[in-house]
């Protein structure tokens, strides 16, 4: 594995470097895709950047307050940024609030912005999955398949690369199937793609957090896929043409006859 990447005389940690790449290319792809929905690239960038910054700041401060007895003894640890030094859910909530506040301020349509950002999340997810493979954050199950990769002398499924490939395929599918007049459909396709990736790819990974006998990530993927598929079905049903009754058809014909029209 490659926990650090050498760049000449400088060695940089793999995780933070790929996280910055994921943020940049995720927002860039979201901004470009947002043009299809009539959004300004700057607005999409501003929404995403503001949400990310607010989420990171609140997540870090929440962790500091939660473990103040540790940081009070070593104040410099406050500036030591580690993956475990952020509170996940407070950060997510802060990011959503900050992003929505910007939408209200700029009078942007939330559904169109969410559709654009969903494409950015697929892009960022593929890059972060490659980072998980390089750092060993996601470990695969033992395998003797030709594409199995060695990990400390044992051949294993490259589960993180399965994720990356799945996100890329989902991104291509969402991009090709996008309809500028139906942003909700794009959002549903992106959610369905992400859910299926977690369901399938994580079946080849060493189990992490478990909910009973099931992997938590697969349950989240299943829930996301079901919700997205249900939303897509409702949208398709709502746009399907309604059947016309025979009586209504006759009335409409009679009402449109020349004799029934009146001059004003």
PyMOL commands that set and color helices and strands:
alter all, ss='L'
color gray80, all
select helices_A, chain A and resi 14-37+41-66+68-71+75-79+83-85+88-106+110-135+159-177+183-204+216-239+246-255+258-260
alter helices_A, ss='H'
color red, helices_A
select strands_A, chain A and resi 4-7+10-13+149-151+154-156+210-211+214-215
alter strands_A, ss='S'
color yellow, strands_A
deselect
rebuild
show_as cartoon
